[in-house]
Amino acid sequence: MRVENLTTLIYITRGSDCLFIRKTRKGDMNLDKYLGIGGHFEKDESPEECVLRELSEEASIGSGSLSDFTYRGLITFISSEYPTEYMHVFTASVDPDFVLPERSCDEGELCWVPLSDINGLPIWSGDKIMFDYLFGEHKDSGFFTMKFRYEGDTLASHEEKCW
């Protein structure tokens, strides 16, 4: 049973690249946007269990391939068009010679993107703020919480806090 408003995301780095999925499923609120790997909780899952299951399902990557697996933050995503979501955000890394297993993903296309290019991708505006805490100036700030309020696709307001 899927839990509708609880989700996870993981951003995996390989050297100076980051793994993204470009969403291609018709009707998806994230159609043609680039996101980390993740998805909705199943009944009784912890955030860690959910993100590792999603990573295995979408990218065929097991926890044994990950280094520096870290729970980084919690995002409250409020939208005028979609139900509120609470996104648990993780990061990890893989060895520089890691190669994605060959498989297709029905949710979208997996790709490695240079970290220097991520803010130029088709992404939610709030992701740029989050990326600063994951990979940029505030990457050593510790656990964060963020609240993004959207009117349509426009970021209307945001709050951020580090713990």
PyMOL CGO cylinders between C-alpha atoms (Angstrom):
from pymol import cmd
from pymol.cgo import CYLINDER

trace = [
    CYLINDER, 0.00, 0.00, 0.00, 1.47, 3.33, -1.09, 0.3, 1, 1, 1, 1, 1, 1,
    CYLINDER, 1.47, 3.33, -1.09, 1.52, 6.26, 1.34, 0.3, 1, 1, 1, 1, 1, 1,
    CYLINDER, 1.52, 6.26, 1.34, 0.61, 9.25, -0.83, 0.3, 1, 1, 1, 1, 1, 1,
    CYLINDER, 0.61, 9.25, -0.83, 2.22, 12.26, 0.86, 0.3, 1, 1, 1, 1, 1, 1,
    CYLINDER, 2.22, 12.26, 0.86, 5.49, 10.72, 2.15, 0.3, 1, 1, 1, 1, 1, 1,
    CYLINDER, 5.49, 10.72, 2.15, 8.33, 10.44, -0.34, 0.3, 1, 1, 1, 1, 1, 1,
    CYLINDER, 8.33, 10.44, -0.34, 12.09, 10.01, -0.52, 0.3, 1, 1, 1, 1, 1, 1,
    CYLINDER, 12.09, 10.01, -0.52, 14.85, 11.30, -2.79, 0.3, 1, 1, 1, 1, 1, 1,
    CYLINDER, 14.85, 11.30, -2.79, 18.49, 10.30, -3.01, 0.3, 1, 1, 1, 1, 1, 1,
    CYLINDER, 18.49, 10.30, -3.01, 21.20, 12.17, -4.86, 0.3, 1, 1, 1, 1, 1, 1,
    CYLINDER, 21.20, 12.17, -4.86, 24.17, 9.93, -5.65, 0.3, 1, 1, 1, 1, 1, 1,
    CYLINDER, 24.17, 9.93, -5.65, 27.50, 11.36, -6.71, 0.3, 1, 1, 1, 1, 1, 1,
    CYLINDER, 27.50, 11.36, -6.71, 30.20, 9.64, -8.74, 0.3, 1, 1, 1, 1, 1, 1,
    CYLINDER, 30.20, 9.64, -8.74, 33.21, 11.89, -8.68, 0.3, 1, 1, 1, 1, 1, 1,
    CYLINDER, 33.21, 11.89, -8.68, 31.98, 15.26, -9.97, 0.3, 1, 1, 1, 1, 1, 1,
    CYLINDER, 31.98, 15.26, -9.97, 28.75, 13.83, -11.47, 0.3, 1, 1, 1, 1, 1, 1,
    CYLINDER, 28.75, 13.83, -11.47, 25.33, 13.28, -9.90, 0.3, 1, 1, 1, 1, 1, 1,
    CYLINDER, 25.33, 13.28, -9.90, 22.74, 10.64, -10.83, 0.3, 1, 1, 1, 1, 1, 1,
    CYLINDER, 22.74, 10.64, -10.83, 19.37, 11.98, -11.97, 0.3, 1, 1, 1, 1, 1, 1,
    CYLINDER, 19.37, 11.98, -11.97, 16.21, 10.60, -13.47, 0.3, 1, 1, 1, 1, 1, 1,
    CYLINDER, 16.21, 10.60, -13.47, 14.45, 12.63, -16.14, 0.3, 1, 1, 1, 1, 1, 1,
    CYLINDER, 14.45, 12.63, -16.14, 10.79, 11.88, -15.59, 0.3, 1, 1, 1, 1, 1, 1,
    CYLINDER, 10.79, 11.88, -15.59, 9.01, 10.72, -18.74, 0.3, 1, 1, 1, 1, 1, 1,
    CYLINDER, 9.01, 10.72, -18.74, 5.79, 9.17, -17.46, 0.3, 1, 1, 1, 1, 1, 1,
    CYLINDER, 5.79, 9.17, -17.46, 2.75, 10.97, -18.88, 0.3, 1, 1, 1, 1, 1, 1,
    CYLINDER, 2.75, 10.97, -18.88, 0.60, 12.60, -16.21, 0.3, 1, 1, 1, 1, 1, 1,
    CYLINDER, 0.60, 12.60, -16.21, 3.50, 12.80, -13.72, 0.3, 1, 1, 1, 1, 1, 1,
    CYLINDER, 3.50, 12.80, -13.72, 3.72, 16.18, -11.96, 0.3, 1, 1, 1, 1, 1, 1,
    CYLINDER, 3.72, 16.18, -11.96, 7.47, 16.02, -12.63, 0.3, 1, 1, 1, 1, 1, 1,
    CYLINDER, 7.47, 16.02, -12.63, 7.21, 15.28, -16.37, 0.3, 1, 1, 1, 1, 1, 1,
    CYLINDER, 7.21, 15.28, -16.37, 10.46, 16.28, -18.13, 0.3, 1, 1, 1, 1, 1, 1,
    CYLINDER, 10.46, 16.28, -18.13, 12.01, 17.47, -14.86, 0.3, 1, 1, 1, 1, 1, 1,
    CYLINDER, 12.01, 17.47, -14.86, 15.24, 16.04, -13.44, 0.3, 1, 1, 1, 1, 1, 1,
    CYLINDER, 15.24, 16.04, -13.44, 15.08, 14.59, -9.93, 0.3, 1, 1, 1, 1, 1, 1,
    CYLINDER, 15.08, 14.59, -9.93, 17.03, 12.34, -7.64, 0.3, 1, 1, 1, 1, 1, 1,
    CYLINDER, 17.03, 12.34, -7.64, 15.95, 8.72, -7.41, 0.3, 1, 1, 1, 1, 1, 1,
    CYLINDER, 15.95, 8.72, -7.41, 13.05, 8.09, -5.03, 0.3, 1, 1, 1, 1, 1, 1,
    CYLINDER, 13.05, 8.09, -5.03, 9.37, 7.68, -4.57, 0.3, 1, 1, 1, 1, 1, 1,
    CYLINDER, 9.37, 7.68, -4.57, 6.48, 7.06, -2.21, 0.3, 1, 1, 1, 1, 1, 1,
    CYLINDER, 6.48, 7.06, -2.21, 6.66, 5.12, 1.03, 0.3, 1, 1, 1, 1, 1, 1,
    CYLINDER, 6.66, 5.12, 1.03, 5.05, 1.70, 1.25, 0.3, 1, 1, 1, 1, 1, 1,
    CYLINDER, 5.05, 1.70, 1.25, 3.11, 0.81, 4.40, 0.3, 1, 1, 1, 1, 1, 1,
    CYLINDER, 3.11, 0.81, 4.40, 5.33, 0.58, 7.52, 0.3, 1, 1, 1, 1, 1, 1,
    CYLINDER, 5.33, 0.58, 7.52, 8.56, 1.61, 5.75, 0.3, 1, 1, 1, 1, 1, 1,
    CYLINDER, 8.56, 1.61, 5.75, 11.15, 3.86, 7.33, 0.3, 1, 1, 1, 1, 1, 1,
    CYLINDER, 11.15, 3.86, 7.33, 12.64, 6.64, 5.17, 0.3, 1, 1, 1, 1, 1, 1,
    CYLINDER, 12.64, 6.64, 5.17, 15.85, 4.61, 4.77, 0.3, 1, 1, 1, 1, 1, 1,
    CYLINDER, 15.85, 4.61, 4.77, 13.97, 1.47, 3.73, 0.3, 1, 1, 1, 1, 1, 1,
    CYLINDER, 13.97, 1.47, 3.73, 11.89, 3.44, 1.24, 0.3, 1, 1, 1, 1, 1, 1,
    CYLINDER, 11.89, 3.44, 1.24, 14.78, 5.20, -0.47, 0.3, 1, 1, 1, 1, 1, 1,
    CYLINDER, 14.78, 5.20, -0.47, 16.85, 2.01, -0.73, 0.3, 1, 1, 1, 1, 1, 1,
    CYLINDER, 16.85, 2.01, -0.73, 13.89, 0.08, -2.17, 0.3, 1, 1, 1, 1, 1, 1,
    CYLINDER, 13.89, 0.08, -2.17, 13.22, 2.84, -4.71, 0.3, 1, 1, 1, 1, 1, 1,
    CYLINDER, 13.22, 2.84, -4.71, 16.91, 2.95, -5.64, 0.3, 1, 1, 1, 1, 1, 1,
    CYLINDER, 16.91, 2.95, -5.64, 16.89, -0.78, -6.25, 0.3, 1, 1, 1, 1, 1, 1,
    CYLINDER, 16.89, -0.78, -6.25, 13.65, -0.66, -8.26, 0.3, 1, 1, 1, 1, 1, 1,
    CYLINDER, 13.65, -0.66, -8.26, 14.46, 2.36, -10.41, 0.3, 1, 1, 1, 1, 1, 1,
    CYLINDER, 14.46, 2.36, -10.41, 18.22, 2.03, -10.89, 0.3, 1, 1, 1, 1, 1, 1,
    CYLINDER, 18.22, 2.03, -10.89, 19.12, -1.53, -9.78, 0.3, 1, 1, 1, 1, 1, 1,
    CYLINDER, 19.12, -1.53, -9.78, 21.59, -0.09, -7.27, 0.3, 1, 1, 1, 1, 1, 1,
    CYLINDER, 21.59, -0.09, -7.27, 21.93, -1.92, -3.96, 0.3, 1, 1, 1, 1, 1, 1,
    CYLINDER, 21.93, -1.92, -3.96, 23.01, -0.42, -0.66, 0.3, 1, 1, 1, 1, 1, 1,
    CYLINDER, 23.01, -0.42, -0.66, 26.32, -2.31, -0.91, 0.3, 1, 1, 1, 1, 1, 1,
    CYLINDER, 26.32, -2.31, -0.91, 27.39, -0.01, -3.76, 0.3, 1, 1, 1, 1, 1, 1,
    CYLINDER, 27.39, -0.01, -3.76, 26.89, 3.14, -1.67, 0.3, 1, 1, 1, 1, 1, 1,
    CYLINDER, 26.89, 3.14, -1.67, 29.36, 5.09, 0.45, 0.3, 1, 1, 1, 1, 1, 1,
    CYLINDER, 29.36, 5.09, 0.45, 28.59, 8.00, 2.74, 0.3, 1, 1, 1, 1, 1, 1,
    CYLINDER, 28.59, 8.00, 2.74, 24.84, 7.21, 2.83, 0.3, 1, 1, 1, 1, 1, 1,
    CYLINDER, 24.84, 7.21, 2.83, 23.42, 10.17, 4.80, 0.3, 1, 1, 1, 1, 1, 1,
    CYLINDER, 23.42, 10.17, 4.80, 19.98, 11.44, 5.73, 0.3, 1, 1, 1, 1, 1, 1,
    CYLINDER, 19.98, 11.44, 5.73, 20.33, 15.12, 4.84, 0.3, 1, 1, 1, 1, 1, 1,
    CYLINDER, 20.33, 15.12, 4.84, 16.98, 16.82, 5.22, 0.3, 1, 1, 1, 1, 1, 1,
    CYLINDER, 16.98, 16.82, 5.22, 13.22, 17.04, 5.12, 0.3, 1, 1, 1, 1, 1, 1,
    CYLINDER, 13.22, 17.04, 5.12, 11.35, 19.16, 2.58, 0.3, 1, 1, 1, 1, 1, 1,
    CYLINDER, 11.35, 19.16, 2.58, 7.73, 20.22, 2.83, 0.3, 1, 1, 1, 1, 1, 1,
    CYLINDER, 7.73, 20.22, 2.83, 6.45, 20.73, -0.73, 0.3, 1, 1, 1, 1, 1, 1,
    CYLINDER, 6.45, 20.73, -0.73, 3.20, 22.72, -0.86, 0.3, 1, 1, 1, 1, 1, 1,
    CYLINDER, 3.20, 22.72, -0.86, 1.50, 23.27, -4.19, 0.3, 1, 1, 1, 1, 1, 1,
    CYLINDER, 1.50, 23.27, -4.19, -1.61, 25.02, -5.47, 0.3, 1, 1, 1, 1, 1, 1,
    CYLINDER, -1.61, 25.02, -5.47, -2.04, 22.11, -7.92, 0.3, 1, 1, 1, 1, 1, 1,
    CYLINDER, -2.04, 22.11, -7.92, -0.86, 18.98, -6.10, 0.3, 1, 1, 1, 1, 1, 1,
    CYLINDER, -0.86, 18.98, -6.10, -1.22, 17.48, -2.62, 0.3, 1, 1, 1, 1, 1, 1,
    CYLINDER, -1.22, 17.48, -2.62, 1.40, 18.46, -0.04, 0.3, 1, 1, 1, 1, 1, 1,
    CYLINDER, 1.40, 18.46, -0.04, 4.39, 16.11, 0.10, 0.3, 1, 1, 1, 1, 1, 1,
    CYLINDER, 4.39, 16.11, 0.10, 6.99, 15.54, 2.79, 0.3, 1, 1, 1, 1, 1, 1,
    CYLINDER, 6.99, 15.54, 2.79, 10.24, 14.54, 1.09, 0.3, 1, 1, 1, 1, 1, 1,
    CYLINDER, 10.24, 14.54, 1.09, 13.04, 12.83, 3.01, 0.3, 1, 1, 1, 1, 1, 1,
    CYLINDER, 13.04, 12.83, 3.01, 16.32, 13.68, 1.25, 0.3, 1, 1, 1, 1, 1, 1,
    CYLINDER, 16.32, 13.68, 1.25, 19.45, 11.50, 1.26, 0.3, 1, 1, 1, 1, 1, 1,
    CYLINDER, 19.45, 11.50, 1.26, 22.86, 11.62, -0.37, 0.3, 1, 1, 1, 1, 1, 1,
    CYLINDER, 22.86, 11.62, -0.37, 25.43, 8.93, -1.07, 0.3, 1, 1, 1, 1, 1, 1,
    CYLINDER, 25.43, 8.93, -1.07, 28.36, 8.33, -3.35, 0.3, 1, 1, 1, 1, 1, 1,
    CYLINDER, 28.36, 8.33, -3.35, 29.63, 5.47, -5.50, 0.3, 1, 1, 1, 1, 1, 1,
    CYLINDER, 29.63, 5.47, -5.50, 33.13, 4.63, -6.70, 0.3, 1, 1, 1, 1, 1, 1,
    CYLINDER, 33.13, 4.63, -6.70, 34.42, 6.69, -9.65, 0.3, 1, 1, 1, 1, 1, 1,
    CYLINDER, 34.42, 6.69, -9.65, 34.43, 3.58, -11.85, 0.3, 1, 1, 1, 1, 1, 1,
    CYLINDER, 34.43, 3.58, -11.85, 30.84, 2.61, -10.96, 0.3, 1, 1, 1, 1, 1, 1,
    CYLINDER, 30.84, 2.61, -10.96, 28.69, 1.79, -14.00, 0.3, 1, 1, 1, 1, 1, 1,
    CYLINDER, 28.69, 1.79, -14.00, 24.90, 1.78, -13.86, 0.3, 1, 1, 1, 1, 1, 1,
    CYLINDER, 24.90, 1.78, -13.86, 23.43, -1.67, -14.44, 0.3, 1, 1, 1, 1, 1, 1,
    CYLINDER, 23.43, -1.67, -14.44, 21.82, -1.89, -17.87, 0.3, 1, 1, 1, 1, 1, 1,
    CYLINDER, 21.82, -1.89, -17.87, 18.07, -1.80, -17.44, 0.3, 1, 1, 1, 1, 1, 1,
    CYLINDER, 18.07, -1.80, -17.44, 15.13, 0.32, -18.41, 0.3, 1, 1, 1, 1, 1, 1,
    CYLINDER, 15.13, 0.32, -18.41, 13.15, 2.33, -15.89, 0.3, 1, 1, 1, 1, 1, 1,
    CYLINDER, 13.15, 2.33, -15.89, 9.47, 2.91, -16.55, 0.3, 1, 1, 1, 1, 1, 1,
    CYLINDER, 9.47, 2.91, -16.55, 9.61, 6.21, -14.64, 0.3, 1, 1, 1, 1, 1, 1,
    CYLINDER, 9.61, 6.21, -14.64, 12.19, 7.93, -16.81, 0.3, 1, 1, 1, 1, 1, 1,
    CYLINDER, 12.19, 7.93, -16.81, 15.73, 8.04, -18.11, 0.3, 1, 1, 1, 1, 1, 1,
    CYLINDER, 15.73, 8.04, -18.11, 18.69, 7.71, -15.75, 0.3, 1, 1, 1, 1, 1, 1,
    CYLINDER, 18.69, 7.71, -15.75, 21.69, 9.93, -16.44, 0.3, 1, 1, 1, 1, 1, 1,
    CYLINDER, 21.69, 9.93, -16.44, 24.85, 11.24, -14.84, 0.3, 1, 1, 1, 1, 1, 1,
    CYLINDER, 24.85, 11.24, -14.84, 25.05, 15.05, -14.88, 0.3, 1, 1, 1, 1, 1, 1,
    CYLINDER, 25.05, 15.05, -14.88, 28.11, 17.13, -13.94, 0.3, 1, 1, 1, 1, 1, 1,
    CYLINDER, 28.11, 17.13, -13.94, 27.45, 18.89, -10.62, 0.3, 1, 1, 1, 1, 1, 1,
    CYLINDER, 27.45, 18.89, -10.62, 28.46, 22.15, -12.31, 0.3, 1, 1, 1, 1, 1, 1,
    CYLINDER, 28.46, 22.15, -12.31, 25.46, 21.78, -14.67, 0.3, 1, 1, 1, 1, 1, 1,
    CYLINDER, 25.46, 21.78, -14.67, 22.66, 20.76, -12.29, 0.3, 1, 1, 1, 1, 1, 1,
    CYLINDER, 22.66, 20.76, -12.29, 21.17, 24.23, -11.76, 0.3, 1, 1, 1, 1, 1, 1,
    CYLINDER, 21.17, 24.23, -11.76, 20.69, 24.55, -15.52, 0.3, 1, 1, 1, 1, 1, 1,
    CYLINDER, 20.69, 24.55, -15.52, 18.52, 21.44, -15.73, 0.3, 1, 1, 1, 1, 1, 1,
    CYLINDER, 18.52, 21.44, -15.73, 14.71, 21.59, -15.96, 0.3, 1, 1, 1, 1, 1, 1,
    CYLINDER, 14.71, 21.59, -15.96, 14.08, 21.31, -12.20, 0.3, 1, 1, 1, 1, 1, 1,
    CYLINDER, 14.08, 21.31, -12.20, 11.78, 22.77, -9.56, 0.3, 1, 1, 1, 1, 1, 1,
    CYLINDER, 11.78, 22.77, -9.56, 13.06, 26.21, -8.49, 0.3, 1, 1, 1, 1, 1, 1,
    CYLINDER, 13.06, 26.21, -8.49, 13.32, 25.06, -4.88, 0.3, 1, 1, 1, 1, 1, 1,
    CYLINDER, 13.32, 25.06, -4.88, 15.74, 22.32, -5.95, 0.3, 1, 1, 1, 1, 1, 1,
    CYLINDER, 15.74, 22.32, -5.95, 18.37, 25.00, -6.60, 0.3, 1, 1, 1, 1, 1, 1,
    CYLINDER, 18.37, 25.00, -6.60, 18.11, 26.04, -2.95, 0.3, 1, 1, 1, 1, 1, 1,
    CYLINDER, 18.11, 26.04, -2.95, 18.30, 22.41, -1.81, 0.3, 1, 1, 1, 1, 1, 1,
    CYLINDER, 18.30, 22.41, -1.81, 21.31, 21.74, -4.09, 0.3, 1, 1, 1, 1, 1, 1,
    CYLINDER, 21.31, 21.74, -4.09, 23.18, 24.54, -2.31, 0.3, 1, 1, 1, 1, 1, 1,
    CYLINDER, 23.18, 24.54, -2.31, 22.75, 22.54, 0.92, 0.3, 1, 1, 1, 1, 1, 1,
    CYLINDER, 22.75, 22.54, 0.92, 23.64, 19.23, -0.72, 0.3, 1, 1, 1, 1, 1, 1,
    CYLINDER, 23.64, 19.23, -0.72, 26.57, 20.26, -2.95, 0.3, 1, 1, 1, 1, 1, 1,
    CYLINDER, 26.57, 20.26, -2.95, 27.22, 24.00, -2.67, 0.3, 1, 1, 1, 1, 1, 1,
    CYLINDER, 27.22, 24.00, -2.67, 28.10, 26.70, -0.18, 0.3, 1, 1, 1, 1, 1, 1,
    CYLINDER, 28.10, 26.70, -0.18, 26.02, 25.20, 2.66, 0.3, 1, 1, 1, 1, 1, 1,
    CYLINDER, 26.02, 25.20, 2.66, 26.92, 21.53, 2.10, 0.3, 1, 1, 1, 1, 1, 1,
    CYLINDER, 26.92, 21.53, 2.10, 28.50, 21.22, 5.54, 0.3, 1, 1, 1, 1, 1, 1,
    CYLINDER, 28.50, 21.22, 5.54, 25.54, 22.81, 7.36, 0.3, 1, 1, 1, 1, 1, 1,
    CYLINDER, 25.54, 22.81, 7.36, 24.18, 19.52, 8.70, 0.3, 1, 1, 1, 1, 1, 1,
    CYLINDER, 24.18, 19.52, 8.70, 20.57, 18.38, 8.66, 0.3, 1, 1, 1, 1, 1, 1,
    CYLINDER, 20.57, 18.38, 8.66, 18.17, 20.87, 7.05, 0.3, 1, 1, 1, 1, 1, 1,
    CYLINDER, 18.17, 20.87, 7.05, 14.46, 21.46, 6.77, 0.3, 1, 1, 1, 1, 1, 1,
    CYLINDER, 14.46, 21.46, 6.77, 12.90, 23.43, 3.94, 0.3, 1, 1, 1, 1, 1, 1,
    CYLINDER, 12.90, 23.43, 3.94, 9.39, 24.50, 3.11, 0.3, 1, 1, 1, 1, 1, 1,
    CYLINDER, 9.39, 24.50, 3.11, 8.59, 25.36, -0.49, 0.3, 1, 1, 1, 1, 1, 1,
    CYLINDER, 8.59, 25.36, -0.49, 5.23, 26.85, -1.47, 0.3, 1, 1, 1, 1, 1, 1,
    CYLINDER, 5.23, 26.85, -1.47, 4.41, 26.82, -5.19, 0.3, 1, 1, 1, 1, 1, 1,
    CYLINDER, 4.41, 26.82, -5.19, 1.72, 28.60, -7.18, 0.3, 1, 1, 1, 1, 1, 1,
    CYLINDER, 1.72, 28.60, -7.18, 1.62, 26.46, -10.28, 0.3, 1, 1, 1, 1, 1, 1,
    CYLINDER, 1.62, 26.46, -10.28, 5.27, 25.91, -11.24, 0.3, 1, 1, 1, 1, 1, 1,
    CYLINDER, 5.27, 25.91, -11.24, 6.36, 29.19, -9.62, 0.3, 1, 1, 1, 1, 1, 1,
    CYLINDER, 6.36, 29.19, -9.62, 8.10, 29.15, -6.25, 0.3, 1, 1, 1, 1, 1, 1,
    CYLINDER, 8.10, 29.15, -6.25, 5.98, 31.65, -4.27, 0.3, 1, 1, 1, 1, 1, 1,
    CYLINDER, 5.98, 31.65, -4.27, 7.84, 31.40, -0.94, 0.3, 1, 1, 1, 1, 1, 1,
    CYLINDER, 7.84, 31.40, -0.94, 10.36, 29.30, 0.91, 0.3, 1, 1, 1, 1, 1, 1,
    CYLINDER, 10.36, 29.30, 0.91, 11.83, 28.80, 4.36, 0.3, 1, 1, 1, 1, 1, 1,
    CYLINDER, 11.83, 28.80, 4.36, 15.01, 26.98, 5.29, 0.3, 1, 1, 1, 1, 1, 1,
    CYLINDER, 15.01, 26.98, 5.29, 16.67, 25.98, 8.52, 0.3, 1, 1, 1, 1, 1, 1,
    CYLINDER, 16.67, 25.98, 8.52, 19.70, 23.94, 9.54, 0.3, 1, 1, 1, 1, 1, 1,
    CYLINDER, 19.70, 23.94, 9.54, 19.90, 21.86, 12.68, 0.3, 1, 1, 1, 1, 1, 1,
]
cmd.load_cgo(trace, "trace")
